[in-house]
Amino acid sequence: MIHVTDEIRIREDELEERFVRASGPGGQHVNKVATAVELRFNVAASSLPVRVKERLTTLAGARMTGDGVLLIDSREHRTQGKNREEARRRLSALLQEAAKRPKPRRPSRPTAGSRERRLEAKARRSRLKDARRDGGSKAGD
């Protein structure tokens, strides 16, 4: 069982691991052993709360398949065990991030000074374009 937060835990049977051959250093050894791990977690069918599933889908981005399966690939270590730990660590970190409630946005208004600067910049730009169109030299107003 992967302990994510106090209320979120992932059971082992919700995870699917596949070991594949990794590219990179290792000489003849690299062609014989499957050290890279592909961790699959079916978010849609998981026991996660709905709000966490929604945020996880957004956070995962391209790592999420069309079927709602999160795919985490780890191949940076030379041993299967370390790659497996790394994939689970990444899954846990992603789930912890998804479990955080986003801070509500408090609407704000632009300050008087920022409004003034924006309008002045628009007026300056307008004068510059007017000067180009008329062929005159009003840009120095």
C-alpha positions as CSV (number, residue, x, y, z in Angstrom):
1,M,0.0,0.0,0.0
2,I,1.3,3.5,-0.9
3,H,0.6,6.0,1.8
4,V,0.0,9.4,0.1
5,T,-1.8,11.5,2.7
6,D,-3.7,10.7,5.9
7,E,-6.9,10.0,3.9
8,I,-5.4,8.8,0.6
9,R,-3.8,5.4,0.2
10,I,-3.3,3.4,-2.9
11,R,-3.7,-0.4,-2.8
12,E,-1.1,-2.6,-4.5
13,D,-3.8,-4.2,-6.7
14,E,-4.6,-0.7,-8.2
15,L,-1.1,-0.5,-9.6
16,E,0.2,-2.4,-12.7
17,E,3.9,-2.6,-13.3
18,R,5.6,-3.8,-16.5
19,F,9.4,-4.2,-16.8
20,V,11.0,-3.4,-20.1
21,R,14.5,-3.1,-21.4
22,A,16.1,0.2,-21.0
23,S,18.5,1.9,-23.4
24,G,21.7,3.6,-22.2
25,P,24.9,2.4,-20.5
26,G,25.3,-1.2,-19.4
27,G,27.2,-2.9,-22.2
28,Q,26.1,-6.4,-23.0
29,H,24.1,-6.5,-19.8
30,V,21.6,-3.9,-21.1
31,N,20.3,-6.3,-23.7
32,K,19.6,-9.1,-21.3
33,V,17.7,-7.5,-18.4
34,A,14.5,-5.5,-18.1
35,T,15.3,-2.8,-15.6
36,A,13.1,0.1,-16.8
37,V,9.6,0.1,-15.2
38,E,6.3,1.3,-16.6
39,L,3.9,2.0,-13.8
40,R,0.2,2.1,-14.7
41,F,-2.5,3.5,-12.4
42,N,-6.1,3.5,-13.6
43,V,-7.3,6.8,-12.2
44,A,-10.8,6.4,-13.5
45,A,-11.3,3.1,-11.6
46,S,-9.3,4.0,-8.5
47,S,-10.5,4.6,-5.0
48,L,-9.5,8.3,-5.0
49,P,-12.0,11.0,-4.2
50,V,-13.6,12.6,-7.3
51,R,-12.0,16.1,-6.6
52,V,-8.5,14.5,-6.5
53,K,-9.2,12.5,-9.7
54,E,-10.1,15.7,-11.5
55,R,-7.0,17.6,-10.4
56,L,-4.8,14.5,-11.1
57,T,-6.1,14.3,-14.6
58,T,-5.2,18.0,-15.2
59,L,-1.8,17.7,-13.5
60,A,-0.8,14.5,-15.4
61,G,-1.3,16.1,-18.8
62,A,0.4,13.9,-21.5
63,R,1.1,11.1,-19.0
64,M,-2.7,10.3,-18.9
65,T,-4.0,8.0,-21.6
66,G,-7.4,8.4,-23.2
67,D,-8.8,5.6,-21.0
68,G,-7.9,7.5,-17.8
69,V,-4.8,5.5,-17.0
70,L,-1.8,7.4,-15.6
71,L,1.5,6.1,-17.1
72,I,4.8,6.7,-15.2
73,D,8.0,5.6,-16.8
74,S,11.3,5.2,-14.9
75,R,14.5,4.2,-16.5
76,E,17.2,6.4,-14.9
77,H,18.7,3.7,-12.6
78,R,20.5,0.5,-13.5
79,T,18.5,-1.7,-11.2
80,Q,14.8,-2.7,-11.4
81,G,14.3,-2.1,-7.7
82,K,15.5,1.5,-7.8
83,N,13.5,2.3,-11.0
84,R,10.4,0.7,-9.3
85,E,10.9,2.9,-6.2
86,E,11.4,6.0,-8.3
87,A,8.2,5.4,-10.3
88,R,6.2,4.9,-7.0
89,R,7.8,8.0,-5.5
90,R,6.8,10.1,-8.6
91,L,3.2,8.7,-8.4
92,S,3.1,9.6,-4.7
93,A,4.4,13.1,-5.4
94,L,1.8,13.7,-8.2
95,L,-1.0,12.4,-5.9
96,Q,0.1,14.7,-3.0
97,E,0.0,17.6,-5.4
98,A,-3.4,16.7,-6.7
99,A,-4.7,16.2,-3.1
100,K,-3.9,19.9,-2.2
101,R,-6.9,22.2,-2.4
102,P,-6.2,25.1,-4.7
103,K,-6.3,28.5,-3.0
104,P,-9.5,30.4,-4.0
105,R,-8.8,33.4,-6.2
106,R,-9.7,36.7,-4.7
107,P,-10.7,39.1,-7.4
108,S,-8.7,42.3,-7.4
109,R,-8.9,45.6,-9.2
110,P,-6.1,47.4,-11.1
111,T,-4.7,50.3,-9.2
112,A,-5.4,53.9,-10.4
113,G,-1.7,54.2,-11.3
114,S,-1.6,51.0,-13.5
115,R,-4.8,52.1,-15.3
116,E,-3.2,55.5,-16.0
117,R,0.0,53.9,-17.3
118,R,-2.0,51.6,-19.5
119,L,-4.0,54.4,-21.0
120,E,-0.9,56.5,-21.6
121,A,0.9,53.6,-23.3
122,K,-2.2,53.1,-25.6
123,A,-2.2,56.8,-26.4
124,R,1.5,56.9,-27.2
125,R,1.2,53.9,-29.4
126,S,-1.8,55.5,-31.2
127,R,0.1,58.7,-31.9
128,L,3.0,56.6,-33.3
129,K,0.7,54.8,-35.7
130,D,-1.1,58.0,-36.7
131,A,2.3,59.6,-37.5
132,R,3.1,56.6,-39.8
133,R,-0.2,56.7,-41.6
134,D,-0.2,60.5,-42.3
135,G,3.4,60.6,-43.2
136,G,3.8,63.4,-40.7
137,S,6.0,63.7,-37.7
138,K,3.5,64.0,-34.8
139,A,5.3,61.3,-32.8
140,G,7.2,64.0,-30.8
141,D,4.0,65.5,-29.2
